[in-house]
Amino acid sequence: MGVVALVGRPNVGKSALFNRITQTRRAIVEDYPGVTRDRLYEHTDWNGVSFTVVDTGGIWTDDQDTLLTMTRQQTNRAIAEADVIVLVVDVKQGITAVDLDIADILRRSGKPVVLAVNKAESLKSGWAEFYDLGLGDPMGISALHGTGVGDLLDRVVELLPPNDMDEAAEEEKPIRLALAGRPNVGKSSLLNALIGYERTLVTPIAGTTRDVVDAFIRYEDQDYVLLDTAGLRRPSRISQQLEEKTVQRTLEAIRHADVVLLMLAANEPISAQDQRIAGQVAQSRKAVVILLNKADLIKGATTSLQQEAREQLKFIPYAAVRPISVVNHWNLDKIWPTVTTAYRSFTTRLETHPLNRLIQEAVHLNPPPTDKGHALKIYYVTQVETKPPHFVFFVNDPDLLHFSYQRYLENRLREKFGFAGSPVHFTFRPRTKRIRDND
């Protein structure tokens, strides 16, 4: 599949064009420079041609070893892996010295380049000066309104290499893993360590990661998409509009994940914010693995750390707890089998007959308590969904169910069938109502 990279100065509309082409809102759009820092990837297609679009941070011309310089390095990597490059410039600002420098970099890359003159929604001409960049015919577009974007994509797909016909075959979807946690617990470092190169920026600055950054990896014949999310801060610190958008992107990534890797700092007490984030994961009903990073800084066995994490996060008791050290790569190989177990639990579908036999045995061993002479009767149970496993119980009166008895049934189900790492969802309905796919 071909790769199209969007490059240019900061704040010329690359992220808006990325969202327009992909028909998403993945890239955060704000009216000041430096919002996008890491590379963002999204698969899309135009007129039957599939390709991957890459949004990049703005190219800066400073030579300092700063966060902005690291952003420029991420953009250079995107240029190196692209099949076609779209240089985005701003018609209202005209050609700048930075535009000229970028054009020179792109000409030396030897890659096909399409010049997109953005913010030209009110102009039918007036971008002739952009011929001076030496990149061929400029194309006037408006990323905000969509004007000219179709013509731009027509030119882009003409320059893409032919798709491999084998790629058209239906492939197994990758497992989506979201890295979640407070700022600076090591999420970006873990992503880079797992994939073997610097995919995302890592600095001591809290809030370096803003967008959800994805990376693809194949491990033991299984494809994974790793989603590095921004650290979720305390609500009192979320005051800016940019912060709010960042939080929304992070929560959206969790909702679309299969397994969430919840990262905690082993050398710090579990905080109220850690618990709030774990609560968000629990509400999303996703499989989860808890990773205690920086465990190498703790002297002695890590058993007590794992036990403390389980006690502090009792609302996700099904989650496995793994101590790791991203810096030393200690125990990182244990992550994959733990993820595999959680995903299998998340996607498990039970046959109806053994499921009902188990529930009947559980009721026989421990009948439901009575309430004013009335007791819950379970007639039948069936699984209606996976991701997570969802079981519907048909009973005489759902109001007779006590939460402790539901917990008892769940414990028996887990004892028999496992479901390690995954939540399970129970719905109780009167027998007269028919099954629906959703609660």
C-alpha positions in Angstrom: 0.0 0.0 0.0 1.4 3.4 -1.0 2.3 6.1 1.6 1.5 9.8 1.2 3.2 12.2 3.6 1.9 15.7 4.3 4.8 18.1 5.1 5.3 21.8 5.4 5.8 24.7 7.8 3.8 24.7 11.1 0.3 26.0 10.9 -0.3 25.8 7.2 -3.1 23.3 7.5 -1.5 19.9 7.3 -3.6 18.4 10.0 -6.8 19.9 8.6 -5.9 18.3 5.2 -5.2 15.0 6.9 -8.6 15.0 8.6 -10.2 16.0 5.3 -8.6 13.2 3.3 -9.1 10.5 5.8 -12.6 11.7 6.8 -11.6 11.6 10.5 -10.9 14.0 13.3 -7.7 12.1 14.4 -5.3 15.1 14.1 -5.8 17.9 16.5 -6.3 21.2 14.7 -5.5 24.5 16.5 -4.6 27.9 15.1 -1.1 28.1 16.4 2.1 26.3 15.5 3.6 23.1 17.0 0.4 21.2 17.9 1.3 18.1 15.8 4.6 16.5 17.0 4.5 12.8 16.2 3.7 11.2 12.9 0.0 10.2 12.5 -1.0 7.4 10.1 -4.4 6.6 8.7 -5.5 4.2 5.9 -7.8 5.7 3.3 -8.7 5.4 -0.4 -9.6 7.5 -3.3 -11.4 6.3 -6.4 -10.7 2.7 -5.5 -7.0 3.3 -4.8 -5.9 2.5 -1.2 -3.0 4.3 0.5 -1.8 5.5 3.9 -1.7 9.2 4.8 0.9 10.5 7.2 0.5 13.8 9.1 3.7 15.3 10.3 4.8 18.1 12.6 5.9 21.4 11.0 9.4 21.6 9.7 11.4 24.2 11.6 14.8 25.7 10.8 16.4 26.0 14.3 19.5 24.0 15.0 18.9 23.6 18.7 18.4 20.2 20.3 14.9 21.0 21.3 11.4 19.4 21.1 10.9 21.2 17.8 14.1 19.8 16.4 12.9 16.3 17.4 9.6 17.0 15.6 11.5 17.9 12.5 13.4 14.6 12.8 10.0 12.7 12.8 9.0 14.6 9.7 12.3 13.6 8.0 11.5 9.9 8.7 8.1 10.4 7.1 9.7 11.8 4.0 12.1 8.9 3.8 9.3 6.3 3.9 6.8 8.1 1.6 6.0 7.2 -2.0 4.4 10.6 -2.7 4.9 13.9 -0.7 2.4 16.7 -0.5 4.0 20.0 0.4 1.4 22.2 2.0 1.9 26.0 1.9 -0.2 29.0 2.9 -1.5 31.2 0.1 -2.1 34.1 2.5 1.5 34.2 3.7 3.1 33.6 0.3 6.5 31.9 -0.1 8.7 32.1 3.0 12.4 31.3 3.5 11.3 28.1 5.3 9.2 27.1 2.3 12.2 27.5 0.0 14.3 25.3 2.4 11.7 22.6 2.5 11.3 22.6 -1.3 15.1 22.1 -1.6 14.9 19.2 0.8 12.1 17.6 -1.2 13.8 18.0 -4.5 16.9 16.3 -3.2 14.7 13.4 -1.8 13.9 12.3 -5.4 10.3 11.6 -4.4 7.3 12.7 -6.4 6.0 16.0 -4.9 2.5 17.6 -5.2 2.4 21.3 -4.2 -0.9 22.2 -2.3 -1.5 25.9 -1.8 -3.9 25.9 1.1 -6.5 28.5 2.3 -7.3 29.4 -1.3 -11.1 29.0 -0.8 -11.7 32.6 -1.9 -9.1 32.7 -4.7 -9.5 31.3 -8.2 -5.9 32.3 -9.0 -3.1 34.2 -7.3 -0.7 31.4 -6.5 1.6 31.8 -9.5 4.4 32.9 -7.2 4.6 29.3 -5.9 6.1 28.2 -9.2 9.3 29.6 -7.8 9.5 26.6 -5.5 10.4 24.5 -8.5 8.0 21.7 -7.7 5.7 21.9 -10.7 2.1 23.2 -10.9 0.7 24.4 -7.6 -2.8 23.3 -6.8 -5.1 25.7 -4.9 -7.1 24.0 -2.2 -9.1 24.6 1.0 -8.5 21.9 3.6 -11.2 23.5 5.8 -13.9 23.6 3.1 -12.7 20.7 0.9 -12.3 22.9 -2.2 -9.8 21.4 -4.7 -9.0 18.4 -2.5 -10.5 16.0 -5.0 -8.3 17.3 -7.8 -5.3 17.1 -5.4 -6.1 13.4 -4.7 -6.5 12.7 -8.4 -2.9 13.8 -8.9 -1.6 12.0 -5.8 -3.0 8.6 -6.8 -1.6 9.0 -10.3 1.9 9.2 -8.8 1.4 6.3 -6.3 3.0 2.9 -7.2 0.6 0.2 -8.3 -1.0 -1.7 -5.4 0.1 -5.3 -4.9 -2.8 -7.4 -5.9 -2.2 -9.7 -3.0 -2.9 -6.9 -0.6 -6.5 -6.7 -2.0 -7.2 -10.1 -0.3 -9.0 -9.9 3.0 -6.5 -10.1 5.9 -7.0 -10.8 9.5 -7.4 -7.6 11.4 -4.6 -6.6 13.8 -5.1 -6.5 17.5 -5.4 -2.9 18.7 -3.4 -2.1 21.9 -3.8 1.3 23.6 -1.2 2.5 26.0 -2.9 4.5 28.8 -1.7 6.2 32.0 -0.6 9.4 33.6 2.0 11.6 31.9 5.6 10.4 32.0 5.0 6.8 33.2 6.8 5.5 30.1 4.1 5.0 27.5 6.1 6.4 24.5 9.3 4.7 25.7 7.5 1.4 25.8 6.1 1.8 22.3 9.6 2.6 20.9 11.0 -0.4 22.8 8.4 -2.8 21.5 8.8 -1.8 17.9 12.5 -1.4 18.0 12.9 2.2 16.8 12.0 5.7 17.8 8.4 6.0 16.5 7.3 8.6 19.0 8.9 11.5 20.8 10.3 10.8 24.3 11.2 13.7 26.6 10.9 14.5 30.3 8.3 17.2 29.4 4.8 16.2 30.5 2.4 16.5 27.6 4.9 15.8 24.8 2.5 13.3 23.2 -0.7 15.1 22.1 -2.2 13.1 19.3 -2.8 9.3 19.5 0.3 7.9 17.8 0.0 4.5 16.2 2.6 1.9 15.2 2.4 -1.4 13.5 4.3 -4.5 14.6 4.1 -8.2 13.8 5.0 -10.6 16.6 4.8 -14.4 16.2 2.6 -14.3 13.2 0.2 -11.8 14.7 -0.3 -8.2 13.7 -0.7 -5.5 16.3 -1.5 -1.8 16.2 0.0 0.0 19.2 -1.7 3.3 20.1 0.4 5.6 22.2 -2.0 8.1 23.9 -1.4 11.3 25.7 -1.1 11.1 29.5 -4.4 11.8 31.2 -4.0 14.6 33.8 -6.1 15.6 36.7 -9.3 17.4 35.6 -8.3 20.6 37.4 -5.3 20.8 35.0 -7.3 20.4 31.9 -8.0 24.1 31.2 -7.0 24.7 27.7 -9.0 23.7 24.6 -6.0 21.8 23.3 -5.8 19.8 26.5 -9.5 18.9 26.2 -9.1 17.7 22.6 -6.1 15.6 23.7 -8.1 14.0 26.4 -10.9 13.2 24.0 -8.5 11.6 21.5 -7.1 9.4 24.3 -10.5 8.3 25.5 -11.5 7.6 21.9 -8.4 5.4 21.4 -9.3 3.4 24.6 -12.8 2.9 23.3 -11.5 1.6 19.9 -8.8 -0.7 21.4 -9.1 -4.4 22.0 -6.6 -4.5 24.9 -5.5 -1.6 27.1 -2.0 -1.6 28.6 -2.5 0.5 31.7 0.9 1.8 32.8 1.7 2.8 36.4 5.0 3.9 37.9 6.2 1.2 40.3 8.3 3.6 42.2 5.4 5.9 43.1 2.2 5.2 45.1 -0.9 4.5 43.1 -2.6 7.9 42.9 -6.2 9.0 42.6 -5.5 9.9 39.0 -4.2 6.3 38.3 -7.5 5.1 39.8 -9.6 7.5 37.7 -7.8 6.3 34.5 -8.3 2.7 35.5 -12.0 3.6 36.0 -12.2 4.9 32.4 -10.7 1.7 31.2 -13.2 -0.3 33.2 -16.1 1.7 31.9 -15.0 1.1 28.3 -15.3 -2.7 29.0 -12.0 -3.5 27.3 -9.5 -6.2 28.1 -6.7 -4.8 30.2 -3.1 -5.6 31.3 -1.6 -3.5 34.1 2.1 -2.8 33.6 4.2 -1.6 36.6 7.0 0.3 34.9 10.3 1.3 36.6 10.1 -1.8 38.7 13.9 -2.0 38.5 14.1 0.9 40.9 12.4 -1.1 43.6 14.6 -3.3 45.8 13.5 -6.8 46.6 10.7 -8.9 45.1 7.9 -7.3 43.2 5.2 -9.5 44.6 4.1 -6.9 47.1 3.9 -4.3 44.3 1.6 -6.5 42.3 -0.6 -7.2 45.3 -0.9 -3.5 46.2 -1.9 -2.7 42.6 -4.6 -5.4 42.8 -5.9 -4.0 46.1 -5.9 -0.4 44.8 -7.6 -1.3 41.6 -10.2 -3.8 42.8 -12.7 -2.7 40.1 -10.6 -4.5 37.5 -9.7 -7.7 39.4 -9.5 -9.6 36.1 -6.4 -7.7 34.9 -3.0 -9.3 35.0 -0.3 -7.3 36.7 3.2 -7.4 35.2 6.3 -5.5 36.6 8.5 -4.3 33.8 11.4 -1.9 33.2 11.3 -0.1 29.8 14.8 1.3 30.3 16.4 -2.1 30.9 13.9 -4.0 28.7 13.3 -6.2 31.7 10.2 -8.4 31.4 9.0 -6.8 28.1 8.9 -10.3 26.5 6.2 -11.2 29.1 3.9 -8.6 27.7 3.0 -10.4 24.5 1.7 -13.7 26.0 -0.2 -11.7 28.6 -1.8 -9.6 25.9 -2.6 -12.8 23.9 -4.4 -14.3 26.9 -6.4 -11.2 27.5 -7.4 -10.9 23.8 -8.5 -14.5 23.6 -10.6 -14.0 26.7 -12.0 -10.8 25.2 -13.1 -12.7 22.0 -14.2 -16.0 23.6 -17.6 -17.4 22.6 -19.0 -20.3 24.7 -21.3 -23.0 23.5 -24.7 -22.8 25.0 -25.0 -26.3 26.4 -21.9 -26.2 28.7 -22.7 -22.7 29.7 -26.2 -23.6 30.9 -24.9 -26.7 32.6 -22.4 -24.6 34.6 -25.1 -22.1 35.7 -27.4 -24.9 36.7 -24.7 -26.5 38.8 -23.9 -23.1 40.4 -27.6 -22.5 41.3 -27.8 -26.0 42.7 -24.8 -25.5 44.9 -25.8 -22.1 46.1 -29.5 -21.1 45.4 -30.4 -17.4 45.1 -31.5 -15.8 48.3 -35.2 -15.2 48.9 -36.9 -11.8 49.2 -40.2 -11.8 51.0 -40.8 -15.4 50.0 -39.7 -14.9 46.4 -36.5 -16.1 44.8 -34.8 -15.5 41.5 -35.2 -18.3 39.0 -32.8 -18.7 36.1 -34.4 -20.5 33.1 -31.8 -20.1 30.4 -28.5 -18.3 29.6 -26.9 -17.5 26.2 -24.0 -15.5 25.0 -25.0 -12.8 22.5 -21.7 -10.9 21.9 -18.0 -10.9 22.3 -15.6 -8.0 22.9 -16.4 -8.4 25.8 -18.3 -11.6 26.3 -21.9 -10.6 26.9 -24.3 -13.1 28.6 -28.1 -12.8 28.7 -29.9 -14.6 31.6 -33.6 -15.2 31.2 -35.2 -15.2 34.6 -38.6 -14.8 36.3 -38.0 -11.3 37.7 -34.7 -9.3 37.3 -35.6 -7.2 40.3 -35.0 -10.3 42.5 -31.3 -10.3 41.6 -28.9 -9.3 44.3 -25.5 -7.9 43.2 -23.7 -10.4 45.4 -25.3 -13.3 43.6 -24.4 -11.8 40.2 -20.8 -11.6 41.5 -21.1 -15.3 42.6 -22.2 -16.3 39.1 -19.4 -14.4 37.5 -16.8 -16.0 39.8 -18.1 -19.5 38.9 -18.0 -18.6 35.2 -14.4 -17.4 35.5 -13.4 -20.5 37.5 -14.6 -22.7 34.7 -13.8 -20.8 31.6 -11.0 -18.3 32.6 -11.7 -14.9 30.9 -8.3 -13.7 32.4 -7.7 -10.1 31.4 -11.2 -9.5 30.1 -14.4 -8.1 31.7 -17.6 -10.1 31.2 -21.0 -8.4 30.9 -24.3 -9.9 32.3 -27.8 -8.8 31.4 -30.9 -10.3 33.2 -34.2 -10.2 31.4 -37.7 -11.6 32.0 -38.2 -14.8 30.0 -41.0 -13.3 28.0 -38.6 -10.8 26.3 -36.6 -11.9 23.3 -32.9 -11.6 22.9 -31.4 -8.4 21.6 -27.8 -7.9 20.5 -27.3 -4.9 22.8 -28.3 -4.2 26.3 
